[in-house]
Amino acid sequence: MWDSSKDYRLLVAQKSVELFLRTVDGANLRGKWNKKKALKSARDMVPEIQSLYYSYLDPVEISKTPQISSLEDGALEIVDALGGENWHHQFLELAARGEKDKLTESVAKIKFFLNTISGLKRRLQLGEINDPVIAIDIVTGLISSVGKHPQSDKLLICNVNLGERAVTVVTNDLTVKDGNHVAVALLPPAVFQGVTSEGMFLGAGEGVLKDVKGELGDLPHGIPLEALNETRNFTETFLK
């Protein structure tokens, strides 16, 4: 019997809801959007996830439950409440000059939450895997631009193409460059000296993996197991 109460995918899903509630409640999001509806839709997700904790169904069966469909519908409702498919553009465009960096962090946290909930079914369908890395997406990306960090000579800011979207990743590997094919763990956003990073490059031994195989946005092929260690640690830290 699968112990669904310890399934990392469900645990991270609930933590992402909590992150969203804190973020939306505290962020200064300007524009036309329905805060009350967004918060209610997120709060309604909590009992749905908790009911799955104690279902003791295997992950594939959990992925077929009405609760998962309800969570997916809730994520769509939240996108609508935030202002529609391009909701983040409105918030960033209307941000005051001194609030831009903080708002970028808030937007990244909301995106992480939406991605976690909308991708939960897909991750559950991978079956009985008792490993923190199964709770977040690890995808293939293409570095499209690299810039210097304004506050640190030891960090670079990378714009990474994931196929259907792009993310910003801050890295301390100063050898990365445009055109590198990388593996990106889409972790909860972190801020490095004022710049928000939406994920982390996977690496093993000699820095970032720069010739990763796989379609953009899909699971990379042939990743060394040791390259997952840091992602595993970050995920467990998020749950604490």
C-alpha positions in Angstrom: 0.0 0.0 0.0 1.3 3.4 -1.0 1.6 5.9 2.0 0.1 8.9 0.3 0.5 10.9 3.5 4.2 11.1 2.8 4.0 11.6 -1.0 6.4 14.5 -1.7 4.2 15.7 -4.6 1.2 16.3 -2.3 3.4 17.8 0.4 4.9 20.3 -2.0 1.5 21.1 -3.5 0.1 22.1 -0.1 3.3 24.1 0.7 2.9 25.9 -2.6 -0.7 26.9 -1.7 0.5 28.3 1.6 3.3 30.2 -0.3 0.7 31.6 -2.7 -1.7 32.7 0.1 1.2 34.6 1.9 2.4 36.1 -1.3 -0.9 37.4 -2.6 -2.0 38.6 0.8 1.2 40.6 1.3 2.1 41.8 -2.2 1.2 45.2 -3.6 -0.4 44.0 -6.8 -1.9 46.9 -8.8 -4.4 46.6 -11.6 -7.7 45.0 -12.3 -7.9 41.6 -10.5 -10.1 39.8 -8.0 -8.0 39.3 -4.8 -11.0 37.8 -2.9 -11.7 35.2 -5.6 -8.0 34.3 -5.9 -7.6 33.7 -2.2 -10.8 31.7 -1.9 -9.9 29.4 -4.8 -6.5 28.8 -3.2 -8.0 28.1 0.3 -10.4 25.7 -1.2 -7.5 23.6 -2.5 -6.2 22.8 1.0 -9.0 20.3 2.0 -8.8 18.7 -1.4 -5.1 18.0 -1.0 -5.5 16.9 2.6 -8.2 14.4 1.6 -5.6 12.9 -0.8 -3.1 12.5 2.0 -5.2 9.8 3.6 -6.5 8.1 0.5 -3.7 5.6 0.5 -4.2 5.2 -3.2 -1.2 4.7 -5.5 -0.1 7.9 -7.2 -1.5 6.9 -10.6 -5.0 6.3 -9.0 -4.7 9.6 -7.2 -4.1 11.4 -10.5 -7.5 10.1 -11.7 -9.5 11.4 -8.6 -12.1 14.2 -8.7 -9.8 16.1 -6.2 -7.1 16.4 -8.8 -9.6 17.7 -11.4 -10.8 20.2 -8.8 -7.3 21.4 -8.1 -6.7 21.9 -11.9 -10.0 23.9 -12.1 -9.0 26.0 -9.1 -5.7 26.9 -10.8 -7.6 28.1 -13.9 -9.9 30.1 -11.6 -7.0 31.8 -10.0 -5.4 32.7 -13.4 -8.7 34.3 -14.3 -8.9 36.1 -11.0 -5.4 37.5 -11.5 -6.4 39.0 -14.8 -6.1 36.2 -17.4 -3.3 34.4 -19.2 -0.9 37.3 -19.2 -1.7 38.4 -15.6 1.9 39.0 -14.6 2.5 41.6 -17.3 -0.1 43.9 -15.7 1.4 43.7 -12.3 5.0 44.3 -13.4 4.0 47.2 -15.7 2.1 48.9 -12.9 4.8 48.4 -10.3 6.3 51.5 -8.8 10.1 51.9 -9.5 11.1 51.0 -6.0 8.8 48.0 -5.9 9.9 46.3 -9.1 12.4 43.8 -7.6 10.1 42.7 -4.8 7.2 42.4 -7.2 9.3 40.2 -9.5 9.9 37.9 -6.6 6.1 37.8 -5.8 5.2 37.0 -9.4 7.8 34.2 -9.5 6.3 32.7 -6.4 2.8 32.8 -7.9 4.1 31.2 -11.1 5.7 28.4 -9.0 2.4 27.7 -7.2 0.4 27.6 -10.5 3.0 25.3 -12.1 3.0 23.0 -9.1 -0.7 22.6 -9.0 -1.3 22.4 -12.8 1.5 19.8 -13.1 0.5 17.7 -10.1 -1.4 15.2 -12.2 1.5 14.7 -14.6 4.0 14.1 -11.7 1.7 11.7 -10.0 1.4 9.6 -13.1 5.1 8.8 -12.8 4.1 6.3 -10.2 5.5 5.2 -6.8 8.6 7.3 -6.4 9.7 8.2 -2.9 12.1 11.0 -3.6 11.8 14.8 -3.1 12.9 15.5 -6.6 9.6 14.0 -8.0 7.7 16.9 -6.4 9.1 19.6 -8.7 9.7 19.9 -12.5 13.2 19.3 -13.9 13.2 20.3 -17.5 15.5 20.9 -20.5 16.3 24.5 -21.3 18.4 26.6 -23.7 20.3 29.6 -22.4 19.3 32.5 -24.7 21.2 35.3 -22.9 23.7 35.7 -20.1 24.3 39.0 -18.2 26.4 40.1 -15.2 24.8 40.4 -11.8 24.6 44.1 -10.9 25.7 43.4 -7.3 28.1 40.5 -7.6 31.0 39.5 -9.9 30.6 35.9 -8.8 27.1 35.5 -10.2 25.5 35.5 -13.7 21.9 36.1 -14.7 20.6 33.8 -17.4 17.5 34.0 -19.5 16.5 30.4 -20.2 14.1 29.2 -23.0 11.9 26.3 -21.8 9.9 26.1 -25.0 6.5 27.5 -24.1 8.0 30.0 -21.6 11.2 31.5 -20.3 12.6 31.7 -16.8 15.4 33.6 -15.1 18.1 31.6 -13.4 21.0 33.1 -11.3 24.1 30.9 -11.3 27.6 31.0 -9.8 29.0 29.0 -12.7 30.8 31.8 -14.6 31.4 29.5 -17.6 27.8 29.3 -18.8 27.0 31.0 -22.1 24.4 31.5 -24.8 23.5 28.3 -26.5 24.2 25.9 -23.6 21.6 23.2 -23.2 20.9 22.9 -19.5 18.7 21.0 -17.0 16.7 23.3 -14.9 15.1 22.4 -11.6 12.0 24.7 -11.2 12.4 25.3 -7.4 10.6 27.8 -5.2 12.0 31.2 -6.2 15.1 32.5 -4.4 16.6 36.0 -4.3 20.3 36.5 -4.8 21.4 40.0 -3.9 18.2 41.5 -5.2 17.7 39.3 -8.3 15.0 36.6 -8.3 16.0 33.2 -9.6 13.1 30.9 -10.7 15.2 27.7 -10.6 18.6 26.1 -10.5 20.8 24.5 -13.1 21.7 20.9 -12.4 25.4 20.1 -12.2 27.7 17.4 -11.2 31.4 17.7 -10.2 32.6 20.2 -12.8 29.8 22.8 -12.6 26.6 23.1 -14.6 25.7 20.5 -17.2 25.9 22.3 -20.5 25.1 19.7 -23.1 21.9 18.2 -21.9 19.7 16.1 -24.2 16.0 16.5 -24.5 13.2 18.6 -26.0 12.8 22.1 -24.5 10.5 22.0 -21.6 10.6 18.2 -21.3 12.4 15.9 -18.9 16.1 15.9 -19.8 17.8 12.6 -20.7 20.8 10.9 -19.0 21.2 13.2 -16.0 23.8 11.8 -13.5 22.1 10.9 -10.2 24.5 13.1 -8.2 23.2 16.1 -10.2 19.9 15.7 -8.3 21.4 16.0 -4.8 21.2 19.7 -4.4 17.6 19.8 -5.9 16.6 17.1 -3.3 18.1 19.2 -0.5 16.3 22.4 -1.6 13.0 20.6 -1.9 13.3 19.2 1.6 14.2 22.6 3.0 11.1 24.1 1.3 9.0 21.5 3.1 10.5 22.4 6.5 
